[in-house]
Amino acid sequence: MTVFEKNDAPGGLLRYGIPDFKMEKSHIDRRVEQMRQEGVVFRNGVLVQGDAPADLGTVLCTAGQRISASRVIEDFDAVVLAGGAEAPRDLGVPGRGLQGVHFALEFLTAQNRVVSGQEVPGQIIARDRHVIVIGGGDTGSDCVGTSNRHGARSVTQLELLPQPPASENKSLTWPYWPVRLRTSSSHEEGCERDWSITTKRFRDDGNGRVQALVAARVEWQRDPVTGQSRMVEIPDSEFELPADLVLLAMGFVSPLASVLEAFGVEKDARANVRAATEEGGAQLPYATSRPKVFAAGDMRRGQSLVVWAIREGRQCARAVDAFLMGSSDLPR
């Protein structure tokens, strides 16, 4: 078994997205070494792409070598696409292109590389800056903690959705993910948080660098016809916050389209790889529209939790084993 990894070490977002103060990378190294001893070959720094060179536009990629998807399909008996959902959700407002406005992973990845001993020219530093993090999830929390460690002048985290309740209504949420206010250790270290905030624009300092964020308060109203919630801006609620560094931590929308196009697989309505989790007709679970190509994890289901990636990886391995051997005794 061979794993092609475009970065200089395996682990994906566990290694390059999650800060060391939250998860030490020794846990990844131990598991990777175990897999090596079991016979897995890791080819790090290798980017799998289309036959024509493509700019993947990912902040993680450090690939020094390139190999075509067609060559991979030709050389191997089965291929599993498990590259995650790397296309970040952007914020199309005036001033988005100003210096100092970055995707969260640009900030987090550089810091993780520095902590591992690498040199990162032009690293984004939060020291003495007014930092605004847009997005209230785990990635936003990681940006808060990292900014505090850099010595930011202030850190503010904004969320578009309303503030969740302090405790969930278990009768309504179980067995689904409970909706409740989560306060991480990063928040406790120092951070202003605000909810139901929409970003209107970024204001520059006259030299092409962000200086302030202009926002407004919103309320969520239920449409009487469709029953869906819709965002309504509150009149005269616009305000401004100082911002020397803005980090966009609003999640990921899909896998990188260039990878899926390179393998020629069908996509679903959300631009993920189309592959069912249950066997249908002659098609095995996790099989894509391309013969002997499978998909699992965020690349198939979209942005989700690592436990889902682990589950799908195990089930996909069983499907590949059945494809190669005719049947499989691997656990589901």
N, C-alpha and C positions, 0 to 999 in steps of 0.2 A: 504494500500500500504506500502510495506517495501523496504527500500533502504539498501543494503549491501555495506558498505564502508570499504576498507581494512586499511585506515588510521585512525588516532585518531579524525579527523574532516572531514566533507564533503567539497567539493569544488575542488578537483583534482588540475589541474595545475593553476587554478585561485587562489587557496590558497597557493600551495606549489611551484609553478613555477614563478609566477609574483611577483616581489618585492613589499613591502609595499609602497615604495616611488612612485611607479607607480599606484598601486591600493590598497587602504586600505581594509582590510579584513572585516570591519564592513558592507560593502555592501553584502558580502556573508552571514554573520551571520544574517542580517535582513531578507534576502530571505529564509534562512533555517528555521528561527523561524516562518515565515509566513506559510511555508509548514507544519511544525509541528502542528501549530494550525488548519490547514486544515485536519489533520489526518494522515499525512505521518509519518511513524516510521523509524528513522535512527538507524541502527545497526552499529556503528562505531567500528573499530578495528577488523573486521571480514573478513577473506579472503576466497573467494569461489574458490575452487580448484578441481582437479580430485579426484577420489576415492583413488588413490595412492598419497602420499605427493609429492609435486613438488616445486623446488626452482624457483620462478618466476624471480629472478634476477633483480627486479626493485628497484630503489633508493628511491622510495616513501613509500614502504610498511612498516607499523608499526603494522601489524595485530597481535593481541594477541590471537584471536580465529580463528578456521578454520571450514568450513562447506563444504561438498562435493556438486558438481554441481548436481549430481543425486538426492541428498536430496532436493535441492532447487526446481528442476523440479517436484519432487513428492509432495512437500508441497504447491506449489502455482499453481494457475490456468493459469497464464501466466508469462513469464520471459522476461525482456528486457535487452540485453547486451549493455551497454553504458559506457564501461570502457576506451574509448579513445585509441589512438595509442601510446603506451608507449615504444616500442622497439626503442632505439635511433640508429641513423646511426653512425657507427664506422669508424675509420680511420686505415686501415691495412697497416701501414708503419713500418719499423724498429724502435725500441725504444718505441713502443706504450705501452708496459708494464712497463715503468719506473715510479718510484714514481713522483708524481707531474703532471701526465697526467690524466685528469678526464673528464667524461661527464659533461656537463653544469649543469644538474639537481642535480648532487651530490653537487655542489657548491651552487646553488640557494636554493635548498630545505633546506639544513642545516641552511642557513642564515635566511630563513623565520621562521623556527622553533625557532631559537634564538630570533628573533624579537618578537615572540609570547610569549616568557617567558620560553621556554623549554631549557634544557641543552642538548648540542650535543657534546659528547666526540669525540675528534679527528676532530673537524670541520676544513674544508679547509679554510685557511686564506690567503688573498692576500697581507697583510701588508708587505711593503719593498721588494716585489717581482716584477720581470719583468713578467708581465702577457701577454700571447698571447691567444686571443679568435679566434678560427677557425669557421667561419660561420658568414654571414652578416645579419641575420634576427633579429627578435624581441628578441629571446632568447639570441643571441649574444650581443645585445644592453643591455639587463638586466645584463649580466655578466660584461659588461663594467662599468655600473653604480654602481654595487655592489663592484667591485674591487676598484673603486675610493673611495667609502665610507670606505673600509678597510684600505686605505692608501697605495695603490700599488705604487711601484717605477716608473713603466711605464706600460701603457696598449696599446696593439696593436691588432687591429682586422683585420683578413685576410679573403678574399672572393675569391672563385675559379672563379666566373663569372666576366665578365667585369664590369667596373663602369657604372651604369645606367645614363641616361641623367638627367639634372637638372629639366626638365619638360617633361611630357609624351606627346606623339602624340595622342591626344584624338580621332582622326578619325580612328586610328588603334586599340586602346585599348578598347574603349567603346563597349559593357557593361562589358568587362572583367577587371580584376585587373590591374590598370595602372602601367606600368614599369617606375619608375623614382627614382632618388636618394632621400633617406629618411634619414634625420639627426635627431636623437632623442635628448632629453635633456641630456641623458647619454653621447652621443658623444660630446655635447657642453661643458660638464663638464671637458673633457680632454681625448683624445684618438687619436692614430695614426691609420689611415685606409688605407688599400691597397687592390687593386683588381687584378684579373687575376693572382692569386698566388696559386701554388700547393705545398703541403708539401711533401718533399722527405723522411725525417727521423728526428728522435729526437736523440740528442747526450747527453750522460750521463756525470756525473762529476767524474766517476770512482767508485762511491759508490752506483750505482743503482738509482740515482735521475737525473731527466732531468736538463740539463744545457743550452741547446741551441736547436733551431729549424732550420733545413736546408731546404730551400725552393728554388723554381725556378719560373720564370715568364713564363706565357703561353699566347698564342693567340688562339682565336676561329676562325676556318676556316669552311666555308660551303662546304660540300661534293658535288661535281658537279653531282654525280650520284643520291644519295639519297636525297640531299637537306638538310640533317641534319647537325647541327653544331658539330664539333669535336675539341677536345682540342689538341694543339700541343705545346710542350715545346720549348721555345726560346733557341737556342744554347748559351752556355756560360753565362747563366743568373742566375746561382745558387748563392745563398747568405745565410748568417747565421744571426739569431737574438738571442740575449740572452733570455732565457726562464726558469724561476724558477717554473712557474705554467702555464700549458696549459689546456684550457677549450674547449672541443669539443661541438660546438653548431650548428650542421649540420642538424638538423631536426630529424624526426622520420619516420621509414619505415613501421611500421605495428603494430597491436595489439600484445600483448604477446601471442605467439603460444600456451603456456600451458593452457591459459584460454579457447581458442577456442577448443582445443582438449578435455578439460574437459567437455564441453557441446556437443561435437560431431557434430559441425556444419560445413558445407562446406565452403571452402575459395575460393576467387577469385584469379586471376593471380597475384595480388599484396599482397596476404596473408591476406587480410581483410575478414570480414564475407561476404559471398555471400547472398545478400538480395536486391531485386528490390524495387524501390521507387514507382512503379505503380502497380496496381492490374493486375495479370495475371492468367487467368483461375480461379481455385478455391483458389489460393493463394493470401492472403492479402498483401498490401504493407508492407515492412520492415520485413516480415516473413522469417525466415531462413529455412534451410532444416530439422531442428529438429522441430517436432510438438510442438506448443505453446511457441516456443522461437523466439523472435524478436531481431532486432539489429538496432541501430541508432547512428548517430554522427561519430566521427573519427574511431570508431571500425568497422563501415560499409564502410565509404568512404575514409578512410585514413586521414593523417594529414591535417587539414584544420582550418578554423576560427571558433571562438566560436559562431558567428551568424548562421553558418551552423548547428552546434550542437543544437542550440535552435530551429531552423526550423525543423530539423529532429526529435527532441524530441517531438514537438507538433504533427507532422504528424504521428509518431509512436504511440503516445498515442491514436490518433483517430483510428488507425488500431487495437490496442489492445482492445479498447472499442467495436469496431464492432465485434471482435472475441469473446468477452465475452457476449455481449448483443444482437448480431445479426444485429445491426445497430448502428450508432453513429451520434449525433448532435454536436460533438466537432468541433471547427473550424480547418481548415487545415492551 
